[in-house]
Amino acid sequence: MKKSIKTIALVASSIMVVGCGSTQPPMPTLPSVNIASIAGYNGDKFDIKNSKIIVAPGVKFNIPEHMQTRFANEIITIIGDSGSEVIDRKMASRFIDEIQLKENLSENYQAYEGPVEAKFAVIPTITDISYGGEYEKSYSTTSKKGKTTYHAAECDYTAKTKANVQIRELPSMKQIMSFNVEGRASSSKENPPSSSCKEQSMYNGVVASAIGDLLEKGDDDYITLSKYVGSQGVITGAKSFDGDLYFETNLGRLHGAKEKAQVAIYQDIDGELVLIAEGEMMEAKNVLRKKSYIEVDSDVAPTLKRGMIVMLSGKCSGYMCSINSAIKSIR
């Protein structure tokens, strides 16, 4: 553990703090800059593609239903943060009943015949959970200077989880994505009531944390999920300030836009979303209710066009993201 903490500290200390440049004004106050449009885009259509999603918790005979529900709630939070809408649980239950979801999901589904309001069905299934507690006796250490430090007895609790996430297209039920994720968590309690380390509340807490660790913002699988379930806006224009271009999008706070959120910019080419660039939403004054402004690297700015798709990427940036990545890399 001491080695891990030292590693994390080294990673944290290596993070560069980038100074802010000149303060940008509210972008709506600036004159628009003419930029090219993608083929077929005339600027008349400004509708957000706000997906409706069914989240149907999977079934595994040896995993309690409340744990499956907890993981499903994590997925629901991700979808909500991306600006899309989750269909109510009653419909999800009917969905599960209709397709007769089994432990091992089959590819031989018939087309879903229920209410086809949703674009995708997301089926999160916890496939394995393990947890335990280990007792560590109290002990004392003495430094080179003769200072003695007492370390209390403690119970160390750990939990590991594995899960599968499927994304299926509706109404065909065709599987378009499936990935496996793992999570883990640990917790300690000093001076436990006994050395058996079997406090149910501690087990419950560490298992819940491990489930929460299955999909964390910035993880590759979180980013993949965001691409399928997130709201889609488009680039609607551009502004110029201090020699740099800033792009206007109709993806506003109503559909998940947030200050400094990471975004991905795509172009729909033959039905596939092709990544063109990545960027970041600006500060709060430039993230409005029905539109927002994004900034990208100056070398890619000239390649962006009106009508290109803008989505929250699910990536994470900043100090805490670096710390979380460091922790995961040394597990």
Buried (B, 14 or more C-beta within 10 A) or exposed (E): EEEEEEBBEEBEEEEEEEEEEEEBEEBEEBEEBEBEBBEEBEEEEEEBBBBBBBBBBBBBEEBEEEBBBBBBBBBBEBBBBBBBBBBEBEBBEBBBEBBEBEEEBEEEBEEBEBEEEBBBBBBBBBBEBEBEBEEBEEEEEEEEEEEEEEEEBBBBBBBBBBBBBBBBBBBEBEBEBEBEBBBBBEBBBEEBEEEEBBBEEBBEBBBBBBBBBBBBBBBEBBBBBBBBBBBBBBBBBBBEBEEBBBBBBBBBBBBBBBBEBBBBBBBBEEEEBEEBBBBBBBEEBBBBEBBBBBBBEEEEBEEBBBBBBBBBBBBBEEEEBBBBBBBEEEE
